[in-house]
Structure formats: C-alpha cells, structure tokens
Amino acid sequence: MVRGARQPQQPRSRLAPRLTGTVEKPPRKRKSRTEFPLKEIMSSGGAEDDIPQGERKTVTDFCYLLDKSKQLFNGLRDLPQYGQKQWQSYFGRTFDVYTKLWKFQQQHRLRTSETSYLNEAFSFYSAIRQRSYYSQVNKEDRPELVVKKLRYYARFIVVCLLLNKMDVVKDLVKELSDEIEDYTHRFNTEDQVEWNLVLQEVAAFIEADPVMVLNDDNTIVITSNRLAETGAPLLEQGMIVGQLSLADALIIGNCNNQVKFSELTVDMFRMLQALEREPMNLASQMNKPGMQESADKPTRRENPHKYLLYKPTFSQLYTFLAASFKELPANSVLLIYLSATGVFPTGRSDSEGPYDFGGVLTNSNRDIINGDAIHKRNQSQKEMHCLHPGDLYPFTRKPLFIIVDSSNSVAYKNFTNLFGQPLVCLLSPTAYPKALQDQSQRGSLFTLFLNNPLMAFLFVSGLSSMRRGLWEKCQEYLRKINRDIAQLLTHSRSIDQAFLQFFGDEFLRLLLTRFIFCSATMRMHKIFRETRNYPESYPQLPRDETVENPHLQKHILELASILDVRNVFFENTIDDY
C-alpha cells in the first residue's frame, strides 16, 4: 500500500498496523490521561497547586513542547502523499520540536533519544514498554484501549524488523500473543481471527530465511544484510567508472501468496535491507586515529530515499515515479525494484512495441490461477495495473537502474534507450527447476542472492544450517569473489558503458557483483539447465568475460569445496587446475 492510500478492492483490516514508509492519519482525539499524565495534571482544575514550585516550570515547559509536537503531527494531514521537498521542510520544523522534547526528557532522567528516525521510533516504543504505559489498560473494561495496545505492539514489531532487532521481535511476539489471548478471552470480539493472522504473518516472516547460522550452543545468529564498511568491493586504482550516486529507490511488491507482515513482503524487506548502510557505531569510530578532528563531518553518504509501495495501482505508482523523477538531484540515479506477478502477452500485433511483451502486475484485482501467470477472462482486455517496459520510457531521461523479479521479467529485456542516459535492467529467472524445493512463499531466490548471496548459495547447495565459524570464513571468501568480479567488469573491453556508469555507487556496485555471482552460480549448478533458469540483463553482459569467466568459475568451485558441496556443480566447464 502506498503512503496513506487505501484500495477499495483489497480492504485492509482496521486492526492491521501500518508500516514505516506509510503515513497514518493522526487520531482526532487522544486519551491524554492515560498517555500524558503531566499534561492531564496541568489541565485539571486545582491540580497545579499540588506540584512543587520548583517543578512547576519543568511541567509547564514539557506541556508546551508536547502541545507543539501534537500540532505539527496533526498537520501531516494537509501534506501531499508523494514527493520529498515539501515533507523535508515540514519535517525539519517537526524534528526540531521533537528533538527539544526528547532532550528535555533526557535532562529529566527520561530515555535518551538516538539519531536516525528508526532509532528514534525504537527509543520511543521502548520507553512506552519500559515505563509500562499500558499496564492499566487490561484492568479496564474498554476493548478499544486494548486494541490500541495491540496496535502499539504491531508497530513496535515493524520497527524492530526494519532495525534487524530479531531478539526483541521474538520477545514482542510472545507478549503480543499473550495480550491477544487475554483480549479475546475477556471480550466477545469479532477480530480474533484478524489478530491471530497478524501473529501468523510475523512468525512466518521471522522464519523466512532458508538457512540458519548457528553458534556452538545451537543458538541462532542474527545476521545483518545491510551495507557494511567492507561490504562493497573497493574501487582500485585504474578503475574508470562513473560518478553517479543512488538517490531514490521505489520498492514495489505484489507477489502472490508471499510471506508478508502488514504491508511489507519478504522480497521488499530484503531489498530494503540491501539499500541500507549498517549503522555506524560513533563511539568506536571516535576511538580510531584521526577521527576526532573529522567526527563532525561524516564521510559516508546518506542512505538513498526509499518509497515502499505495496500493491500500488498504476496511477499511484506513476504518481510516485513522477514525484521521484522530478526531485532527483543532478548526477543521481533512480532505482526501481519490481517484485510482482508476471502478465504475459496474449498475442502479437503486426508491429511489436513496448507494450507487446507483457509486463508485471503491481496490483492484483482478480484471481490468480496456474501459479504466477495471469490468464485474462476477456482476452481483449488489457490489465489496468500491468507495468509494461514502455511505461518507464519517460523516466529514462535520467539515469535509471531497474531490478525485475518476476515470472515475466524478460519483458524488460526489450527496452529501448531513447535518450542515451545510463540504463540497466537486472532480470530474474522466469522459472526455477522443479527439483529445487519450492520456496516462493518465503521469498524469491533471485532477490535472496541480491540481499544475502551466501545464504542463497547454501540453499541451492542443499544446506539448511551453518556453523558461525564456517559462515564467517565463507563470507570472507565471498568478499574476495566480489573484488574479482569488480575487476572483471572494469577490465572488460566489450561491456556496455552503462554498467560502468553505475559502478561508482557502492549500493549499485554491490548489486551488480551479486547479480553476476548469482548468474554464474546458476549456470554452473547441475539442476539449473534451462535458459529460463538463468538471470538476464539489459544491456546484455559479455558472458565470456563475466558470468562464464573461467576465473570466476574456479572461485565458485572453491567456495563449494569449502562447504563440501562441490558435487552439485559441473566441473567440465572450466580447465582443470
């Protein structure tokens, strides 16, 4: 669902939590006695006399900041649902007030705030939990207050998922389960099924990874898939690449039956993580030599701005595309990620155009049968919410990087670069081998390779668990593979220059190297034998210099040897060594 938008054909439960990336209408009324006791004390007749003189100014200042923050928050209703600039100026004022409010609380022994928006949200929700703001709710005979508490848990879980705090998520899920059980036992409610569905969704979300990393005591290791300082291969001297940087990303999800939580599918979540930097530990950074004088001027770029669009209609998607395109800074890149059901052409017209190859369906408005394919009841009717390659032509006036994970991804192989700007499309396989266990519900294998290539490699090799020591050894070897792939790309004499134009950006460089690793792995694997099992790209990569390069193939076999799974790969594609 796009920010603040509702879709009539797919009504959302009134209880389902909204996600980061969406805007919820602020409530018209607030129960101040439960949530803000200081405010209530100050507004109640005669109560002010009960406050000591020395603390009265503290309470007054707090109430002023609280009222100001509420006014600014309620003003969100009047802002448009798309674009950044009008939000940035408004949020600038809002953030200043909230910062003062949090600093005020810090000075008066309340919880310390953190820097990023997600960490701010985590701090806020944690404070509610630690201070037991909702502790009295279960003693009152008011189901609407209990629902408010359940929504709080659901939103807190979303924030923890996005921050990769899976240990906290598991605790919250247990608490939420107990709260739902108590709620349904005390009240004769009709929404028990809906809340149980919320529990099922988050449980499936947590278990979506196909491979577990284990400590020596068999506890699960929580791995992070954000961009670390040593994550992307460094640009070596002599590498000639472009100076473009990724500024905006539209992450679009509409896959049939894929695990999701609220309005975030597994594929969307994985791509979101792949486009985030690992948070910097400022304390440890300050201890490094030479960091003191530069601490106020971070050298790292900010994360790209992202829109999370779950099942957007065509008009909604186009609105967000246009807004992002309009605000794209100079020398910047717009990334479009499509994880969606394929729409196949029903026939060919006399002249094949950009709309004759089908596309992907961003909003399902009819039943899906026969797996991922859409079969039209009326063959002459076009899918209203099918995004065709031709729909994106206007946006190729600026650098555009497209990732399509769909059963009809090859439709985007027929792009035409009309304006000469850098343009690259990374396209998933259109089908996977039947011998491979179906994991489509738990996310796409292609997106998993882009998010966590080692986990994907383990999965296609038939492994379901891995000891931490071996995992870290393989990760180090994978970094070496990425460095060599970077050299293959930049030293190629026949590669399309569009790839090199994007290679200067850390996020795009990592996505490109992981794409080549994915393609090379599948081409060497014994059960990936059909052409439709392989990823493709527009423009095409020179196979002999990249995905079928003997040097890269040797690396893949060496990684397989470390894992003792060399038998699942062909060796007759390379020279003996």
Summary of the structure (lengths in Angstrom):
residues: 577
radius of gyration: 25.7
end to end distance: 52.5
largest distance: 89.8
contacts: 1709
relative contact order: 0.09
helix: 47%
strand: 11%
